[in-house]
Amino acid sequence: MGLFTSRKTVFVDSDILVIGGGFGGCGAAYESRYWGRDKKIVIVEKANIERSGAVAQGLYAINCYMGMQWGENQPEDHVRYARNDLMGLVREDLGYDIARHVDATVHMFEEWGLPIMKDEETGRYKREGKWQIMIHGESYKPIIAEAACKAATAVYNRIMVTHLLMDETRPNRVAGAVGFSVRDGNFYVFRSKAVIVTAGGASHIFKPHSVGEGMGRTWYAPWSSASAYALPIQVGAKMTQMENRIVLTRFKDGYGPVGAYFLHLKTYTENAYGDDYEATWYDSIKQLVGDYVDHQPVPTCLRNHAFLEEIKAGRGPIRMVTKEAFKDPHKETVGWENFLGMTIGQAVVWASQNIDPKETNPELIMSEPYVMGSHATCSGAWASGPEDYAPSDYQWGYNRMMTVDGLFGAGDTIGGTAHKFSSGSFTEGRIAGKAAVRYVNDLGSDQPRVDETELDGLKTMVYQPMENYAIGRNEIVAGTVSPSYLLPLHGLQRLEKIMDEYVGGTSTNYLTNEPMLTRGLELLTMLKEDLPHLGADSLHELMRAWELQHRVLTSECVTQHTLFREETRWPGYYYRADHPRLDDTDWHCFTLSRYDAESGEWAMEKAPVHHIID
Ligand SMILES: Cc1cc2nc3c(=O)[nH]c(=O)nc-3n(C[C@H](O)[C@H](O)[C@H](O)COP(=O)(O)OP(=O)(O)OC[C@H]3O[C@@H](n4cnc5c(N)ncnc54)[C@H](O)[C@@H]3O)c2cc1C
């Protein structure tokens, strides 16, 4: 304990605090500086900003680029695309806002040194698909992070934010955040006039396919631990579409992405007997979702559904036909480079399993569910829309401000806007940063204040797992099971099992119903009762303990939303067995939740989906 008796409290004051230095956070810091030359802008990051976030190992494509300079797509087209893929339910105001600005973001990335592949004949960016452009992206994140670091007044790396702080003078107004250094154990108090949460989405809330020593091998980054949702939820921000979890078709075991293969290499799938299976499920899908199955492109969840049904019919595994494409040396190079720039693990898995895609068609699999707001799903916080475009009931102040004053978000944090990806998340960060500067300017002398006594309580709570361990450890002589504390890993496995078995994970074929969800909530409540007894033997484990806290609260929110929406809107992502059909009469709406930390109760409501674009 010697080290931690000298644990210091470090106070950091700022105008704008950015929590999470990923794509959204970097965009937020960059744009805040542009509009707020005199502002103190602080980024706090759990890892190291240079290589932090979901895709810090690099990317091969920027998945959201309109190409307006060449008349390739217009922002309205992207809204239609996202709306179609999400079975009708997106915040069109927010999506349009990103789409109209995203090209400018990508052009800045190129100016900053990001190599973007060009079509030699036309000089245009090389397309992988209608929305994707190809990059040499190993250094994508460091390039973007450099711009953010130059823009920020200070970057605090290796600090995990655990709680937001609320203003003591005015209810429902944010005043900063607290966290701890995972390196020296100091307690950090960030007092700030505005806060932008950009802490990524959530992996490991559902049990992954790989468990035990392989549990880190998931599609989504294992360090994306739901802080983006838990932090706003804790302070009563409204959340939306949290039931809309994502399930992805990926290469088995390595989770290598399939997009470039389908789009660029023109590969296709077949069942174990070499048959094209998707069309055979058309009639049954039509019965479930009606005309949505006729939309082009076919929504992602419906393609997932056909895949899952084919496996259930006993004709799996599903394979991707790579043998033909890999005969072309150019395509073979592209296929391998696609992994080497982004998912080296897939190449290693294939090597270890004797799979040469030129000789063997590799297996595909449906991933476990994840929660995120920037990929093909749109879970997240309910945010105010752009002043010039959002309908009045989507507007209550500043663009991208949540229902808590001064609390903004971007990227995976903000709900209702799927298909933003890296460039769209950065763009949304820029939008939030600009609005946050205006919010701070408008505050004038009416500044938030932090309650000092609240800080003492939070400090005790944050380090409690280390105290629990220090005392409880004396009750055992060996092993890891103690009568007095629960280790974060054990808590995580308990959480994953509950979510998997009751809330629509892989072991029930993504299926759930009202009784299962109700039981899941009971078990989550029991898990929550045990969380004050978490034990941490190190700062690293303390981080794991708080990641678990964030995951559990987010999981509860996901479960509440799944229970509330009495239909199966996205077959292939999850199924409400007791409401197996899409129901546009009652459920063509957003679901909203609000958590009351005092009572532990959740209030659920519907919000209208406004179709702004025809
Ligand atoms: C596997 C995968 C593949 C993808 N492929 C592509 C692609 O090919 N092309 C494309 O354009 N997009 C792709 N994306 C999407 C893109 O990565 C995301 O849209 C983008 O990273 C979201 O930005 P964000 O800021 O919300 O989250 P992130 O970029 O993940 O950043 C979140 C940051 O918050 C930090 N953080 C988390 N919790 C805390 C805390 N409690 N305290 C402090 N800091 C915290 C994290 O360390 C991280 O740095 C992919 C995403 C995934 C998961």
Ligand as a Chemical Component Dictionary entry (heavy atoms), coordinates in Angstrom:
data_LIG
# 
_chem_comp.id                   LIG 
_chem_comp.type                 NON-POLYMER 
_chem_comp.pdbx_formal_charge   0 
_chem_comp.three_letter_code    LIG 
# 
loop_
_chem_comp_atom.comp_id 
_chem_comp_atom.atom_id 
_chem_comp_atom.alt_atom_id 
_chem_comp_atom.type_symbol 
_chem_comp_atom.charge 
_chem_comp_atom.model_Cartn_x 
_chem_comp_atom.model_Cartn_y 
_chem_comp_atom.model_Cartn_z 
_chem_comp_atom.pdbx_ordinal 
LIG C1  C1  C 0 -12.962 -3.499 -36.178 1  
LIG C2  C2  C 0 -13.338 -2.181 -36.766 2  
LIG C3  C3  C 0 -13.051 -1.910 -38.083 3  
LIG C4  C4  C 0 -13.355 -0.676 -38.627 4  
LIG N1  N1  N 0 -12.993 -0.433 -39.908 5  
LIG C5  C5  C 0 -13.184 0.790  -40.428 6  
LIG C6  C6  C 0 -12.749 1.076  -41.757 7  
LIG O1  O1  O 0 -12.233 0.222  -42.451 8  
LIG N2  N2  N 0 -12.922 2.350  -42.212 9  
LIG C7  C7  C 0 -13.485 3.326  -41.471 10 
LIG O2  O2  O 0 -13.596 4.462  -41.938 11 
LIG N3  N3  N 0 -13.926 3.075  -40.195 12 
LIG C8  C8  C 0 -13.787 1.840  -39.672 13 
LIG N4  N4  N 0 -14.225 1.557  -38.403 14 
LIG C9  C9  C 0 -14.973 2.592  -37.668 15 
LIG C10 C10 C 0 -14.103 3.559  -36.874 16 
LIG O3  O3  O 0 -13.068 2.901  -36.267 17 
LIG C11 C11 C 0 -14.977 4.226  -35.829 18 
LIG O4  O4  O 0 -16.065 4.807  -36.493 19 
LIG C12 C12 C 0 -14.274 5.320  -35.036 20 
LIG O5  O5  O 0 -13.079 4.840  -34.476 21 
LIG C13 C13 C 0 -15.198 5.836  -33.937 22 
LIG O6  O6  O 0 -14.592 6.918  -33.307 23 
LIG P1  P1  P 0 -14.797 7.176  -31.747 24 
LIG O7  O7  O 0 -14.038 8.397  -31.403 25 
LIG O8  O8  O 0 -16.232 7.123  -31.399 26 
LIG O9  O9  O 0 -14.141 5.907  -31.026 27 
LIG P2  P2  P 0 -12.618 5.455  -31.006 28 
LIG O10 O10 O 0 -11.906 5.898  -32.214 29 
LIG O11 O11 O 0 -12.617 4.009  -30.678 30 
LIG O12 O12 O 0 -11.995 6.273  -29.788 31 
LIG C14 C14 C 0 -12.404 6.111  -28.460 32 
LIG C15 C15 C 0 -11.272 6.562  -27.551 33 
LIG O13 O13 O 0 -11.730 6.693  -26.205 34 
LIG C16 C16 C 0 -10.754 6.167  -25.321 35 
LIG N5  N5  N 0 -11.451 5.798  -24.092 36 
LIG C17 C17 C 0 -12.345 4.808  -23.910 37 
LIG N6  N6  N 0 -12.805 4.804  -22.662 38 
LIG C18 C18 C 0 -12.191 5.822  -22.020 39 
LIG C19 C19 C 0 -12.260 6.322  -20.690 40 
LIG N7  N7  N 0 -13.067 5.780  -19.794 41 
LIG N8  N8  N 0 -11.465 7.361  -20.349 42 
LIG C20 C20 C 0 -10.633 7.936  -21.281 43 
LIG N9  N9  N 0 -10.544 7.502  -22.558 44 
LIG C21 C21 C 0 -11.324 6.458  -22.921 45 
LIG C22 C22 C 0 -10.171 5.002  -26.091 46 
LIG O14 O14 O 0 -8.921  4.621  -25.592 47 
LIG C23 C23 C 0 -10.122 5.570  -27.511 48 
LIG O15 O15 O 0 -8.929  6.241  -27.764 49 
LIG C24 C24 C 0 -13.982 0.310  -37.841 50 
LIG C25 C25 C 0 -14.300 0.029  -36.510 51 
LIG C26 C26 C 0 -13.997 -1.203 -35.973 52 
LIG C27 C27 C 0 -14.350 -1.476 -34.540 53 
# 
loop_
_chem_comp_bond.comp_id 
_chem_comp_bond.atom_id_1 
_chem_comp_bond.atom_id_2 
_chem_comp_bond.value_order 
_chem_comp_bond.pdbx_ordinal 
LIG C1  C2  SING 1  
LIG C2  C3  SING 2  
LIG C2  C26 DOUB 3  
LIG C3  C4  DOUB 4  
LIG C4  N1  SING 5  
LIG C4  C24 SING 6  
LIG N1  C5  DOUB 7  
LIG C5  C6  SING 8  
LIG C5  C8  SING 9  
LIG C6  O1  DOUB 10 
LIG C6  N2  SING 11 
LIG N2  C7  SING 12 
LIG C7  O2  DOUB 13 
LIG C7  N3  SING 14 
LIG N3  C8  DOUB 15 
LIG C8  N4  SING 16 
LIG N4  C9  SING 17 
LIG N4  C24 SING 18 
LIG C9  C10 SING 19 
LIG C10 O3  SING 20 
LIG C10 C11 SING 21 
LIG C11 O4  SING 22 
LIG C11 C12 SING 23 
LIG C12 O5  SING 24 
LIG C12 C13 SING 25 
LIG C13 O6  SING 26 
LIG O6  P1  SING 27 
LIG P1  O7  DOUB 28 
LIG P1  O8  SING 29 
LIG P1  O9  SING 30 
LIG O9  P2  SING 31 
LIG P2  O10 DOUB 32 
LIG P2  O11 SING 33 
LIG P2  O12 SING 34 
LIG O12 C14 SING 35 
LIG C14 C15 SING 36 
LIG C15 O13 SING 37 
LIG C15 C23 SING 38 
LIG O13 C16 SING 39 
LIG C16 N5  SING 40 
LIG C16 C22 SING 41 
LIG N5  C17 SING 42 
LIG N5  C21 SING 43 
LIG C17 N6  DOUB 44 
LIG N6  C18 SING 45 
LIG C18 C19 SING 46 
LIG C18 C21 DOUB 47 
LIG C19 N7  SING 48 
LIG C19 N8  DOUB 49 
LIG N8  C20 SING 50 
LIG C20 N9  DOUB 51 
LIG N9  C21 SING 52 
LIG C22 O14 SING 53 
LIG C22 C23 SING 54 
LIG C23 O15 SING 55 
LIG C24 C25 DOUB 56 
LIG C25 C26 SING 57 
LIG C26 C27 SING 58 
# 
